[in-house]
Each structure stands twice: as C-alpha cells, then as structure tokens.
Amino acid sequence: MSGRTRVDVADFELEVMAEEELERALSLTWRDLQKVTPWGDTAEAFAPSGRPVMVERNYLWAEKPGGDILVEVVVFPDTVLYDQGARRSKRLAKGS
C-alpha cells in the first residue's frame, strides 16, 4: 500500500467523495439554487469501499440574501467523527 495506513486510505476516500459531491452540488445554477437557499441536508451513503458514510450538503447565502451562494459539502464517517470529515466549498456567483 505504498506506506499508507488504513486511516490514510479512508481519509483519501472521503476526500474523493467530497470532491465528487461538490461537483454534483454545483450542477445546479444560481437561479435554481436561490429559490431554496438557505437549505441543507444530510444523507446516508456508501463509500466505494462499501463502508457507510454521511454526506452533508448546504447552500447558504455567502454574505447577504440574494447575493452569492456558498455551497458546502462534508463527507464524514458518522456523527461522532463529523469534525474529521472531508470538507469542500465553493462560492457560486450571483447570476451564474
């Protein structure tokens, strides 16, 4: 395994999942998202290795309502280990 520990592999898996989930979250346009912002949810999922994980997605106003939208994603093993989750975010400019 080229020097990686089991934890490193698991962390890498969460990082990859967070990147993929952010891409999906950004597939919606600002126009579509502004109708439901602020909004968020958490869902159960399975990592490619088959282990269960939680995926959280949030759409928040970056500064003020009607402006840019901050899209946040967290993939974590369980609620106890939320702080150890992989996080990704991106700002979606108004009108994009």
Number of C-alpha atoms within 10 A of each C-alpha: 6 4 6 9 10 10 9 11 13 15 18 13 16 25 19 14 24 25 18 13 20 19 14 10 19 16 9 12 14 19 11 10 18 20 10 11 18 15 14 14 10 13 10 13 14 13 16 11 9 8 10 14 18 19 23 19 20 19 22 21 19 17 10 9 12 14 16 19 24 18 23 21 27 25 31 25 23 15 11 8 9 14 13 15 22 21 18 19 18 15 15 20 13 13 12 9
